[in-house]
C-alpha cells in the first residue's frame, strides 16, 4: 500500500510503499537489506500521510507557521535596529 512521506529526502512529498500501518506506526521494507522495519508515523524526522492532500495540507500549515515566525523575528530585529540609533 502507498503512503505519502514528508520531511525526508529531496522531494517535499514522496510516495512510498509500506507493508502496513496503523494510527501511530508504519512498517517499511529496508532498501538496503530487505528487512521490514517499524517506524513512527509522525516524528521529528518524517511524517506519513494516507493521501497527498493530507501531506500538502500539513506542509502548507508548517510553511505558513514558519513564515509567521520569521516575520515576527524580522519585526523584532528591525525594532532593535531602530533602538540602536539612540546610542
mmCIF file as gemmi writes it, N, C-alpha and C atoms, coordinates in Angstrom:
data_model
loop_
_atom_site.group_PDB
_atom_site.id
_atom_site.type_symbol
_atom_site.label_atom_id
_atom_site.label_alt_id
_atom_site.label_comp_id
_atom_site.label_asym_id
_atom_site.label_entity_id
_atom_site.label_seq_id
_atom_site.pdbx_PDB_ins_code
_atom_site.Cartn_x
_atom_site.Cartn_y
_atom_site.Cartn_z
_atom_site.occupancy
_atom_site.B_iso_or_equiv
_atom_site.pdbx_formal_charge
_atom_site.auth_seq_id
_atom_site.auth_asym_id
_atom_site.pdbx_PDB_model_num
ATOM 1 N N . UNK Axp A 1 ? 0.834 -1.167 0 1 0 ? 1 A 1
ATOM 2 C CA . UNK Axp A 1 ? 0 0 0 1 0 ? 1 A 1
ATOM 3 C C . UNK Axp A 1 ? 0.881 1.234 0 1 0 ? 1 A 1
ATOM 4 N N . UNK Axp A 2 ? 0.344 2.326 -0.469 1 0 ? 2 A 1
ATOM 5 C CA . UNK Axp A 2 ? 1.123 3.547 -0.612 1 0 ? 2 A 1
ATOM 6 C C . UNK Axp A 2 ? 0.718 4.576 0.44 1 0 ? 2 A 1
ATOM 7 N N . UNK Axp A 3 ? 1.719 5.27 0.946 1 0 ? 3 A 1
ATOM 8 C CA . UNK Axp A 3 ? 1.525 6.429 1.815 1 0 ? 3 A 1
ATOM 9 C C . UNK Axp A 3 ? 2.363 7.561 1.241 1 0 ? 3 A 1
ATOM 10 N N . UNK Axp A 4 ? 2.181 8.739 1.782 1 0 ? 4 A 1
ATOM 11 C CA . UNK Axp A 4 ? 2.927 9.912 1.331 1 0 ? 4 A 1
ATOM 12 C C . UNK Axp A 4 ? 3.762 10.422 2.494 1 0 ? 4 A 1
ATOM 13 N N . UNK Axp A 5 ? 5.063 10.525 2.247 1 0 ? 5 A 1
ATOM 14 C CA . UNK Axp A 5 ? 6.01 10.909 3.302 1 0 ? 5 A 1
ATOM 15 C C . UNK Axp A 5 ? 6.466 12.336 3.085 1 0 ? 5 A 1
ATOM 16 N N . UNK Axp A 6 ? 6.503 13.098 4.171 1 0 ? 6 A 1
ATOM 17 C CA . UNK Axp A 6 ? 7.046 14.455 4.157 1 0 ? 6 A 1
ATOM 18 C C . UNK Axp A 6 ? 8.221 14.524 5.119 1 0 ? 6 A 1
ATOM 19 N N . UNK Axp A 7 ? 9.142 15.448 4.85 1 0 ? 7 A 1
ATOM 20 C CA . UNK Axp A 7 ? 10.251 15.668 5.766 1 0 ? 7 A 1
ATOM 21 C C . UNK Axp A 7 ? 11.458 14.793 5.515 1 0 ? 7 A 1
ATOM 22 N N . UNK Axp A 8 ? 11.483 14.085 4.399 1 0 ? 8 A 1
ATOM 23 C CA . UNK Axp A 8 ? 12.585 13.164 4.133 1 0 ? 8 A 1
ATOM 24 C C . UNK Axp A 8 ? 12.979 13.283 2.666 1 0 ? 8 A 1
ATOM 25 N N . UNK Axp A 9 ? 14.273 13.301 2.397 1 0 ? 9 A 1
ATOM 26 C CA . UNK Axp A 9 ? 14.739 13.277 1.017 1 0 ? 9 A 1
ATOM 27 C C . UNK Axp A 9 ? 14.668 14.609 0.307 1 0 ? 9 A 1
ATOM 28 N N . UNK Axp A 10 ? 14.788 14.556 -0.984 1 0 ? 10 A 1
ATOM 29 C CA . UNK Axp A 10 ? 14.857 15.766 -1.792 1 0 ? 10 A 1
ATOM 30 C C . UNK Axp A 10 ? 13.495 16.336 -2.144 1 0 ? 10 A 1
ATOM 31 N N . UNK Axp A 11 ? 12.494 15.485 -2.239 1 0 ? 11 A 1
ATOM 32 C CA . UNK Axp A 11 ? 11.149 15.925 -2.6 1 0 ? 11 A 1
ATOM 33 C C . UNK Axp A 11 ? 10.384 16.376 -1.36 1 0 ? 11 A 1
ATOM 34 N N . UNK Axp A 12 ? 9.512 17.341 -1.517 1 0 ? 12 A 1
ATOM 35 C CA . UNK Axp A 12 ? 8.678 17.772 -0.393 1 0 ? 12 A 1
ATOM 36 C C . UNK Axp A 12 ? 7.714 16.668 0.022 1 0 ? 12 A 1
ATOM 37 N N . UNK Axp A 13 ? 7.162 15.98 -0.971 1 0 ? 13 A 1
ATOM 38 C CA . UNK Axp A 13 ? 6.248 14.868 -0.733 1 0 ? 13 A 1
ATOM 39 C C . UNK Axp A 13 ? 6.716 13.683 -1.566 1 0 ? 13 A 1
ATOM 40 N N . UNK Axp A 14 ? 6.886 12.558 -0.932 1 0 ? 14 A 1
ATOM 41 C CA . UNK Axp A 14 ? 7.364 11.35 -1.618 1 0 ? 14 A 1
ATOM 42 C C . UNK Axp A 14 ? 6.35 10.222 -1.421 1 0 ? 14 A 1
ATOM 43 N N . UNK Axp A 15 ? 5.943 9.601 -2.5 1 0 ? 15 A 1
ATOM 44 C CA . UNK Axp A 15 ? 5.069 8.44 -2.407 1 0 ? 15 A 1
ATOM 45 C C . UNK Axp A 15 ? 5.933 7.232 -2.062 1 0 ? 15 A 1
ATOM 46 N N . UNK Axp A 16 ? 5.538 6.514 -0.998 1 0 ? 16 A 1
ATOM 47 C CA . UNK Axp A 16 ? 6.332 5.367 -0.548 1 0 ? 16 A 1
ATOM 48 C C . UNK Axp A 16 ? 5.433 4.144 -0.4 1 0 ? 16 A 1
ATOM 49 N N . UNK Axp A 17 ? 6.025 2.993 -0.558 1 0 ? 17 A 1
ATOM 50 C CA . UNK Axp A 17 ? 5.339 1.718 -0.385 1 0 ? 17 A 1
ATOM 51 C C . UNK Axp A 17 ? 5.58 1.241 1.043 1 0 ? 17 A 1
ATOM 52 N N . UNK Axp A 18 ? 4.514 0.889 1.734 1 0 ? 18 A 1
ATOM 53 C CA . UNK Axp A 18 ? 4.634 0.372 3.1 1 0 ? 18 A 1
ATOM 54 C C . UNK Axp A 18 ? 3.986 -1.003 3.169 1 0 ? 18 A 1
ATOM 55 N N . UNK Axp A 19 ? 4.465 -1.803 4.094 1 0 ? 19 A 1
ATOM 56 C CA . UNK Axp A 19 ? 3.901 -3.136 4.286 1 0 ? 19 A 1
ATOM 57 C C . UNK Axp A 19 ? 2.554 -3.059 4.991 1 0 ? 19 A 1
ATOM 58 N N . UNK Axp A 20 ? 2.508 -2.223 6.047 1 0 ? 20 A 1
ATOM 59 C CA . UNK Axp A 20 ? 1.268 -1.979 6.777 1 0 ? 20 A 1
ATOM 60 C C . UNK Axp A 20 ? 1.447 -0.73 7.617 1 0 ? 20 A 1
ATOM 61 N N . UNK Axp A 21 ? 0.321 -0.237 8.16 1 0 ? 21 A 1
ATOM 62 C CA . UNK Axp A 21 ? 0.386 0.932 9.042 1 0 ? 21 A 1
ATOM 63 C C . UNK Axp A 21 ? -0.852 0.962 9.913 1 0 ? 21 A 1
ATOM 64 N N . UNK Axp A 22 ? -0.718 1.674 11.029 1 0 ? 22 A 1
ATOM 65 C CA . UNK Axp A 22 ? -1.865 1.941 11.893 1 0 ? 22 A 1
ATOM 66 C C . UNK Axp A 22 ? -1.802 3.405 12.301 1 0 ? 22 A 1
ATOM 67 N N . UNK Axp A 23 ? -2.506 3.775 13.334 1 0 ? 23 A 1
ATOM 68 C CA . UNK Axp A 23 ? -2.581 5.181 13.718 1 0 ? 23 A 1
ATOM 69 C C . UNK Axp A 23 ? -1.22 5.784 14.07 1 0 ? 23 A 1
ATOM 70 N N . UNK Axp A 24 ? -0.321 4.993 14.674 1 0 ? 24 A 1
ATOM 71 C CA . UNK Axp A 24 ? 0.948 5.537 15.158 1 0 ? 24 A 1
ATOM 72 C C . UNK Axp A 24 ? 2.189 4.959 14.505 1 0 ? 24 A 1
ATOM 73 N N . UNK Axp A 25 ? 2.066 3.873 13.753 1 0 ? 25 A 1
ATOM 74 C CA . UNK Axp A 25 ? 3.245 3.148 13.276 1 0 ? 25 A 1
ATOM 75 C C . UNK Axp A 25 ? 3.133 2.801 11.795 1 0 ? 25 A 1
ATOM 76 N N . UNK Axp A 26 ? 4.296 2.781 11.15 1 0 ? 26 A 1
ATOM 77 C CA . UNK Axp A 26 ? 4.415 2.375 9.747 1 0 ? 26 A 1
ATOM 78 C C . UNK Axp A 26 ? 5.474 1.281 9.677 1 0 ? 26 A 1
ATOM 79 N N . UNK Axp A 27 ? 5.213 0.231 8.897 1 0 ? 27 A 1
ATOM 80 C CA . UNK Axp A 27 ? 6.195 -0.818 8.667 1 0 ? 27 A 1
ATOM 81 C C . UNK Axp A 27 ? 6.626 -0.745 7.211 1 0 ? 27 A 1
ATOM 82 N N . UNK Axp A 28 ? 7.949 -0.552 7.004 1 0 ? 28 A 1
ATOM 83 C CA . UNK Axp A 28 ? 8.505 -0.4 5.653 1 0 ? 28 A 1
ATOM 84 C C . UNK Axp A 28 ? 9.637 -1.377 5.445 1 0 ? 28 A 1
ATOM 85 N N . UNK Axp A 29 ? 9.811 -1.769 4.196 1 0 ? 29 A 1
ATOM 86 C CA . UNK Axp A 29 ? 10.926 -2.631 3.845 1 0 ? 29 A 1
ATOM 87 C C . UNK Axp A 29 ? 12.183 -1.773 3.704 1 0 ? 29 A 1
ATOM 88 N N . UNK Axp A 30 ? 13.252 -2.187 4.363 1 0 ? 30 A 1
ATOM 89 C CA . UNK Axp A 30 ? 14.532 -1.5 4.271 1 0 ? 30 A 1
ATOM 90 C C . UNK Axp A 30 ? 15.118 -1.712 2.883 1 0 ? 30 A 1
ATOM 91 N N . UNK Axp A 31 ? 15.527 -0.625 2.22 1 0 ? 31 A 1
ATOM 92 C CA . UNK Axp A 31 ? 16.043 -0.736 0.853 1 0 ? 31 A 1
ATOM 93 C C . UNK Axp A 31 ? 17.415 -1.406 0.795 1 0 ? 31 A 1
ATOM 94 N N . UNK Axp A 32 ? 18.139 -1.424 1.902 1 0 ? 32 A 1
ATOM 95 C CA . UNK Axp A 32 ? 19.484 -1.998 1.906 1 0 ? 32 A 1
ATOM 96 C C . UNK Axp A 32 ? 19.491 -3.513 2.094 1 0 ? 32 A 1
ATOM 97 N N . UNK Axp A 33 ? 18.68 -3.997 3.041 1 0 ? 33 A 1
ATOM 98 C CA . UNK Axp A 33 ? 18.746 -5.426 3.337 1 0 ? 33 A 1
ATOM 99 C C . UNK Axp A 33 ? 17.404 -6.145 3.199 1 0 ? 33 A 1
ATOM 100 N N . UNK Axp A 34 ? 16.356 -5.43 2.843 1 0 ? 34 A 1
ATOM 101 C CA . UNK Axp A 34 ? 15.059 -6.038 2.626 1 0 ? 34 A 1
ATOM 102 C C . UNK Axp A 34 ? 14.276 -6.366 3.884 1 0 ? 34 A 1
ATOM 103 N N . UNK Axp A 35 ? 14.825 -6.087 5.049 1 0 ? 35 A 1
ATOM 104 C CA . UNK Axp A 35 ? 14.12 -6.344 6.302 1 0 ? 35 A 1
ATOM 105 C C . UNK Axp A 35 ? 13.003 -5.322 6.485 1 0 ? 35 A 1
ATOM 106 N N . UNK Axp A 36 ? 11.957 -5.727 7.151 1 0 ? 36 A 1
ATOM 107 C CA . UNK Axp A 36 ? 10.853 -4.817 7.435 1 0 ? 36 A 1
ATOM 108 C C . UNK Axp A 36 ? 11.108 -4.139 8.779 1 0 ? 36 A 1
ATOM 109 N N . UNK Axp A 37 ? 11.119 -2.819 8.757 1 0 ? 37 A 1
ATOM 110 C CA . UNK Axp A 37 ? 11.389 -2.027 9.955 1 0 ? 37 A 1
ATOM 111 C C . UNK Axp A 37 ? 10.151 -1.252 10.366 1 0 ? 37 A 1
ATOM 112 N N . UNK Axp A 38 ? 9.99 -1.087 11.659 1 0 ? 38 A 1
ATOM 113 C CA . UNK Axp A 38 ? 8.893 -0.313 12.221 1 0 ? 38 A 1
ATOM 114 C C . UNK Axp A 38 ? 9.369 1.113 12.438 1 0 ? 38 A 1
ATOM 115 N N . UNK Axp A 39 ? 8.508 2.077 12.105 1 0 ? 39 A 1
ATOM 116 C CA . UNK Axp A 39 ? 8.841 3.491 12.291 1 0 ? 39 A 1
ATOM 117 C C . UNK Axp A 39 ? 7.631 4.227 12.834 1 0 ? 39 A 1
ATOM 118 N N . UNK Axp A 40 ? 7.877 5.305 13.531 1 0 ? 40 A 1
ATOM 119 C CA . UNK Axp A 40 ? 6.786 6.156 13.997 1 0 ? 40 A 1
ATOM 120 C C . UNK Axp A 40 ? 6.145 6.827 12.787 1 0 ? 40 A 1
ATOM 121 N N . UNK Axp A 41 ? 4.832 6.913 12.786 1 0 ? 41 A 1
ATOM 122 C CA . UNK Axp A 41 ? 4.124 7.532 11.672 1 0 ? 41 A 1
ATOM 123 C C . UNK Axp A 41 ? 4.375 9.043 11.637 1 0 ? 41 A 1
ATOM 124 N N . UNK Axp A 42 ? 4.549 9.645 12.81 1 0 ? 42 A 1
ATOM 125 C CA . UNK Axp A 42 ? 4.839 11.081 12.902 1 0 ? 42 A 1
ATOM 126 C C . UNK Axp A 42 ? 5.983 11.264 13.89 1 0 ? 42 A 1
ATOM 127 N N . UNK Axp A 43 ? 7.091 11.816 13.401 1 0 ? 43 A 1
ATOM 128 C CA . UNK Axp A 43 ? 8.273 12.013 14.239 1 0 ? 43 A 1
ATOM 129 C C . UNK Axp A 43 ? 8.94 13.328 13.866 1 0 ? 43 A 1
ATOM 130 N N . UNK Axp A 44 ? 10.02 13.646 14.535 1 0 ? 44 A 1
ATOM 131 C CA . UNK Axp A 44 ? 10.801 14.837 14.195 1 0 ? 44 A 1
ATOM 132 C C . UNK Axp A 44 ? 11.511 14.671 12.852 1 0 ? 44 A 1
ATOM 133 N N . UNK Axp A 45 ? 11.663 13.442 12.414 1 0 ? 45 A 1
ATOM 134 C CA . UNK Axp A 45 ? 12.411 13.145 11.198 1 0 ? 45 A 1
ATOM 135 C C . UNK Axp A 45 ? 11.529 13.164 9.957 1 0 ? 45 A 1
ATOM 136 N N . UNK Axp A 46 ? 10.383 12.495 10.001 1 0 ? 46 A 1
ATOM 137 C CA . UNK Axp A 46 ? 9.464 12.473 8.873 1 0 ? 46 A 1
ATOM 138 C C . UNK Axp A 46 ? 8.055 12.131 9.333 1 0 ? 46 A 1
ATOM 139 N N . UNK Axp A 47 ? 7.102 12.329 8.428 1 0 ? 47 A 1
ATOM 140 C CA . UNK Axp A 47 ? 5.696 12.067 8.698 1 0 ? 47 A 1
ATOM 141 C C . UNK Axp A 47 ? 5.113 11.298 7.523 1 0 ? 47 A 1
ATOM 142 N N . UNK Axp A 48 ? 4.158 10.43 7.802 1 0 ? 48 A 1
ATOM 143 C CA . UNK Axp A 48 ? 3.499 9.643 6.772 1 0 ? 48 A 1
ATOM 144 C C . UNK Axp A 48 ? 2.017 9.996 6.748 1 0 ? 48 A 1
ATOM 145 N N . UNK Axp A 49 ? 1.467 10.148 5.543 1 0 ? 49 A 1
ATOM 146 C CA . UNK Axp A 49 ? 0.083 10.568 5.346 1 0 ? 49 A 1
ATOM 147 C C . UNK Axp A 49 ? -0.623 9.6 4.41 1 0 ? 49 A 1
ATOM 148 N N . UNK Axp A 50 ? -1.923 9.415 4.623 1 0 ? 50 A 1
ATOM 149 C CA . UNK Axp A 50 ? -2.7 8.488 3.805 1 0 ? 50 A 1
ATOM 150 C C . UNK Axp A 50 ? -2.976 9.024 2.401 1 0 ? 50 A 1
ATOM 151 N N . UNK Axp A 51 ? -3.123 10.356 2.279 1 0 ? 51 A 1
ATOM 152 C CA . UNK Axp A 51 ? -3.404 10.946 0.972 1 0 ? 51 A 1
ATOM 153 C C . UNK Axp A 51 ? -2.423 12.083 0.693 1 0 ? 51 A 1
ATOM 154 N N . UNK Axp A 52 ? -2.273 12.393 -0.577 1 0 ? 52 A 1
ATOM 155 C CA . UNK Axp A 52 ? -1.397 13.508 -0.943 1 0 ? 52 A 1
ATOM 156 C C . UNK Axp A 52 ? -1.996 14.821 -0.456 1 0 ? 52 A 1
ATOM 157 N N . UNK Axp A 53 ? -3.325 14.889 -0.39 1 0 ? 53 A 1
ATOM 158 C CA . UNK Axp A 53 ? -3.987 16.087 0.121 1 0 ? 53 A 1
ATOM 159 C C . UNK Axp A 53 ? -3.64 16.36 1.577 1 0 ? 53 A 1
ATOM 160 N N . UNK Axp A 54 ? -3.597 15.307 2.401 1 0 ? 54 A 1
ATOM 161 C CA . UNK Axp A 54 ? -3.203 15.469 3.805 1 0 ? 54 A 1
ATOM 162 C C . UNK Axp A 54 ? -1.761 15.947 3.91 1 0 ? 54 A 1
ATOM 163 N N . UNK Axp A 55 ? -0.893 15.395 3.076 1 0 ? 55 A 1
ATOM 164 C CA . UNK Axp A 55 ? 0.517 15.794 3.087 1 0 ? 55 A 1
ATOM 165 C C . UNK Axp A 55 ? 0.67 17.261 2.698 1 0 ? 55 A 1
ATOM 166 N N . UNK Axp A 56 ? -0.051 17.67 1.659 1 0 ? 56 A 1
ATOM 167 C CA . UNK Axp A 56 ? 0.015 19.063 1.209 1 0 ? 56 A 1
ATOM 168 C C . UNK Axp A 56 ? -0.532 20.013 2.273 1 0 ? 56 A 1
ATOM 169 N N . UNK Axp A 57 ? -1.635 19.629 2.904 1 0 ? 57 A 1
ATOM 170 C CA . UNK Axp A 57 ? -2.24 20.461 3.94 1 0 ? 57 A 1
ATOM 171 C C . UNK Axp A 57 ? -1.275 20.621 5.121 1 0 ? 57 A 1
ATOM 172 N N . UNK Axp A 58 ? -0.622 19.533 5.515 1 0 ? 58 A 1
ATOM 173 C CA . UNK Axp A 58 ? 0.343 19.589 6.611 1 0 ? 58 A 1
ATOM 174 C C . UNK Axp A 58 ? 1.494 20.541 6.268 1 0 ? 58 A 1
ATOM 175 N N . UNK Axp A 59 ? 2.062 20.384 5.057 1 0 ? 59 A 1
ATOM 176 C CA . UNK Axp A 59 ? 3.194 21.23 4.673 1 0 ? 59 A 1
ATOM 177 C C . UNK Axp A 59 ? 2.79 22.692 4.533 1 0 ? 59 A 1
ATOM 178 N N . UNK Axp A 60 ? 1.595 22.94 4.008 1 0 ? 60 A 1
ATOM 179 C CA . UNK Axp A 60 ? 1.135 24.321 3.887 1 0 ? 60 A 1
ATOM 180 C C . UNK Axp A 60 ? 1.036 24.974 5.262 1 0 ? 60 A 1
ATOM 181 N N . UNK Axp A 61 ? 0.478 24.268 6.236 1 0 ? 61 A 1
ATOM 182 C CA . UNK Axp A 61 ? 0.399 24.797 7.592 1 0 ? 61 A 1
ATOM 183 C C . UNK Axp A 61 ? 1.775 25.023 8.198 1 0 ? 61 A 1
ATOM 184 N N . UNK Axp A 62 ? 2.666 24.06 7.993 1 0 ? 62 A 1
ATOM 185 C CA . UNK Axp A 62 ? 4.026 24.163 8.52 1 0 ? 62 A 1
ATOM 186 C C . UNK Axp A 62 ? 4.749 25.375 7.935 1 0 ? 62 A 1
ATOM 187 N N . UNK Axp A 63 ? 4.65 25.551 6.62 1 0 ? 63 A 1
ATOM 188 C CA . UNK Axp A 63 ? 5.334 26.668 5.966 1 0 ? 63 A 1
ATOM 189 C C . UNK Axp A 63 ? 4.719 28.004 6.374 1 0 ? 63 A 1
ATOM 190 N N . UNK Axp A 64 ? 3.395 28.065 6.528 1 0 ? 64 A 1
ATOM 191 C CA . UNK Axp A 64 ? 2.756 29.307 6.976 1 0 ? 64 A 1
ATOM 192 C C . UNK Axp A 64 ? 3.18 29.668 8.392 1 0 ? 64 A 1
ATOM 193 N N . UNK Axp A 65 ? 3.318 28.667 9.277 1 0 ? 65 A 1
ATOM 194 C CA . UNK Axp A 65 ? 3.804 28.933 10.639 1 0 ? 65 A 1
ATOM 195 C C . UNK Axp A 65 ? 5.239 29.457 10.613 1 0 ? 65 A 1
ATOM 196 N N . UNK Axp A 66 ? 6.09 28.88 9.744 1 0 ? 66 A 1
ATOM 197 C CA . UNK Axp A 66 ? 7.473 29.344 9.632 1 0 ? 66 A 1
ATOM 198 C C . UNK Axp A 66 ? 7.518 30.786 9.137 1 0 ? 66 A 1
ATOM 199 N N . UNK Axp A 67 ? 6.682 31.104 8.136 1 0 ? 67 A 1
ATOM 200 C CA . UNK Axp A 67 ? 6.644 32.469 7.611 1 0 ? 67 A 1
ATOM 201 C C . UNK Axp A 67 ? 6.214 33.45 8.701 1 0 ? 67 A 1
ATOM 202 N N . UNK Axp A 68 ? 5.183 33.098 9.454 1 0 ? 68 A 1
ATOM 203 C CA . UNK Axp A 68 ? 4.71 33.973 10.54 1 0 ? 68 A 1
ATOM 204 C C . UNK Axp A 68 ? 5.793 34.203 11.582 1 0 ? 68 A 1
ATOM 205 N N . UNK Axp A 69 ? 6.473 33.119 11.955 1 0 ? 69 A 1
ATOM 206 C CA . UNK Axp A 69 ? 7.54 33.238 12.945 1 0 ? 69 A 1
ATOM 207 C C . UNK Axp A 69 ? 8.673 34.126 12.427 1 0 ? 69 A 1
ATOM 208 N N . UNK Axp A 70 ? 9.046 33.945 11.168 1 0 ? 70 A 1
ATOM 209 C CA . UNK Axp A 70 ? 10.131 34.739 10.6 1 0 ? 70 A 1
ATOM 210 C C . UNK Axp A 70 ? 9.746 36.211 10.468 1 0 ? 70 A 1
ATOM 211 N N . UNK Axp A 71 ? 8.478 36.487 10.119 1 0 ? 71 A 1
ATOM 212 C CA . UNK Axp A 71 ? 8.021 37.876 10.053 1 0 ? 71 A 1
ATOM 213 C C . UNK Axp A 71 ? 8.095 38.531 11.429 1 0 ? 71 A 1
ATOM 214 N N . UNK Axp A 72 ? 7.701 37.785 12.461 1 0 ? 72 A 1
ATOM 215 C CA . UNK Axp A 72 ? 7.774 38.308 13.823 1 0 ? 72 A 1
ATOM 216 C C . UNK Axp A 72 ? 9.226 38.57 14.21 1 0 ? 72 A 1
ATOM 217 N N . UNK Axp A 73 ? 10.12 37.636 13.886 1 0 ? 73 A 1
ATOM 218 C CA . UNK Axp A 73 ? 11.547 37.817 14.177 1 0 ? 73 A 1
ATOM 219 C C . UNK Axp A 73 ? 12.102 39.033 13.447 1 0 ? 73 A 1
ATOM 220 N N . UNK Axp A 74 ? 11.695 39.219 12.189 1 0 ? 74 A 1
ATOM 221 C CA . UNK Axp A 74 ? 12.157 40.358 11.408 1 0 ? 74 A 1
ATOM 222 C C . UNK Axp A 74 ? 11.674 41.66 12.032 1 0 ? 74 A 1
ATOM 223 N N . UNK Axp A 75 ? 10.414 41.693 12.442 1 0 ? 75 A 1
ATOM 224 C CA . UNK Axp A 75 ? 9.864 42.887 13.073 1 0 ? 75 A 1
ATOM 225 C C . UNK Axp A 75 ? 10.613 43.215 14.365 1 0 ? 75 A 1
ATOM 226 N N . UNK Axp A 76 ? 10.887 42.199 15.17 1 0 ? 76 A 1
ATOM 227 C CA . UNK Axp A 76 ? 11.629 42.401 16.412 1 0 ? 76 A 1
ATOM 228 C C . UNK Axp A 76 ? 13.03 42.93 16.128 1 0 ? 76 A 1
ATOM 229 N N . UNK Axp A 77 ? 13.7 42.363 15.157 1 0 ? 77 A 1
ATOM 230 C CA . UNK Axp A 77 ? 15.061 42.777 14.815 1 0 ? 77 A 1
ATOM 231 C C . UNK Axp A 77 ? 15.078 44.197 14.262 1 0 ? 77 A 1
ATOM 232 N N . UNK Axp A 78 ? 14.08 44.545 13.454 1 0 ? 78 A 1
ATOM 233 C CA . UNK Axp A 78 ? 14.002 45.92 12.946 1 0 ? 78 A 1
ATOM 234 C C . UNK Axp A 78 ? 13.799 46.907 14.097 1 0 ? 78 A 1
ATOM 235 N N . UNK Axp A 79 ? 13.008 46.517 15.094 1 0 ? 79 A 1
ATOM 236 C CA . UNK Axp A 79 ? 12.818 47.361 16.272 1 0 ? 79 A 1
ATOM 237 C C . UNK Axp A 79 ? 14.109 47.548 17.043 1 0 ? 79 A 1
ATOM 238 N N . UNK Axp A 80 ? 14.879 46.475 17.183 1 0 ? 80 A 1
ATOM 239 C CA . UNK Axp A 80 ? 16.17 46.571 17.875 1 0 ? 80 A 1
ATOM 240 C C . UNK Axp A 80 ? 17.136 47.47 17.109 1 0 ? 80 A 1
ATOM 241 N N . UNK Axp A 81 ? 17.1 47.408 15.795 1 0 ? 81 A 1
ATOM 242 C CA . UNK Axp A 81 ? 17.973 48.252 14.981 1 0 ? 81 A 1
ATOM 243 C C . UNK Axp A 81 ? 17.599 49.731 15.167 1 0 ? 81 A 1
ATOM 244 N N . UNK Axp A 82 ? 16.316 50.019 15.244 1 0 ? 82 A 1
ATOM 245 C CA . UNK Axp A 82 ? 15.891 51.413 15.499 1 0 ? 82 A 1
ATOM 246 C C . UNK Axp A 82 ? 16.338 51.867 16.871 1 0 ? 82 A 1
ATOM 247 N N . UNK Axp A 83 ? 16.219 50.959 17.881 1 0 ? 83 A 1
ATOM 248 C CA . UNK Axp A 83 ? 16.661 51.302 19.232 1 0 ? 83 A 1
ATOM 249 C C . UNK Axp A 83 ? 18.156 51.577 19.278 1 0 ? 83 A 1
ATOM 250 N N . UNK Axp A 84 ? 18.918 50.915 18.432 1 0 ? 84 A 1
ATOM 251 C CA . UNK Axp A 84 ? 20.366 51.09 18.409 1 0 ? 84 A 1
ATOM 252 C C . UNK Axp A 84 ? 20.749 52.512 18.015 1 0 ? 84 A 1
ATOM 253 N N . UNK Axp A 85 ? 19.911 53.175 17.257 1 0 ? 85 A 1
ATOM 254 C CA . UNK Axp A 85 ? 20.212 54.542 16.782 1 0 ? 85 A 1
ATOM 255 C C . UNK Axp A 85 ? 20.195 55.538 17.928 1 0 ? 85 A 1
ATOM 256 N N . UNK Axp A 86 ? 19.662 55.152 19.095 1 0 ? 86 A 1
ATOM 257 C CA . UNK Axp A 86 ? 19.658 56.041 20.264 1 0 ? 86 A 1
ATOM 258 C C . UNK Axp A 86 ? 21.073 56.246 20.811 1 0 ? 86 A 1
ATOM 259 N N . UNK Axp A 87 ? 21.969 55.341 20.509 1 0 ? 87 A 1
ATOM 260 C CA . UNK Axp A 87 ? 23.306 55.394 21.123 1 0 ? 87 A 1
ATOM 261 C C . UNK Axp A 87 ? 24.285 56.134 20.282 1 0 ? 87 A 1
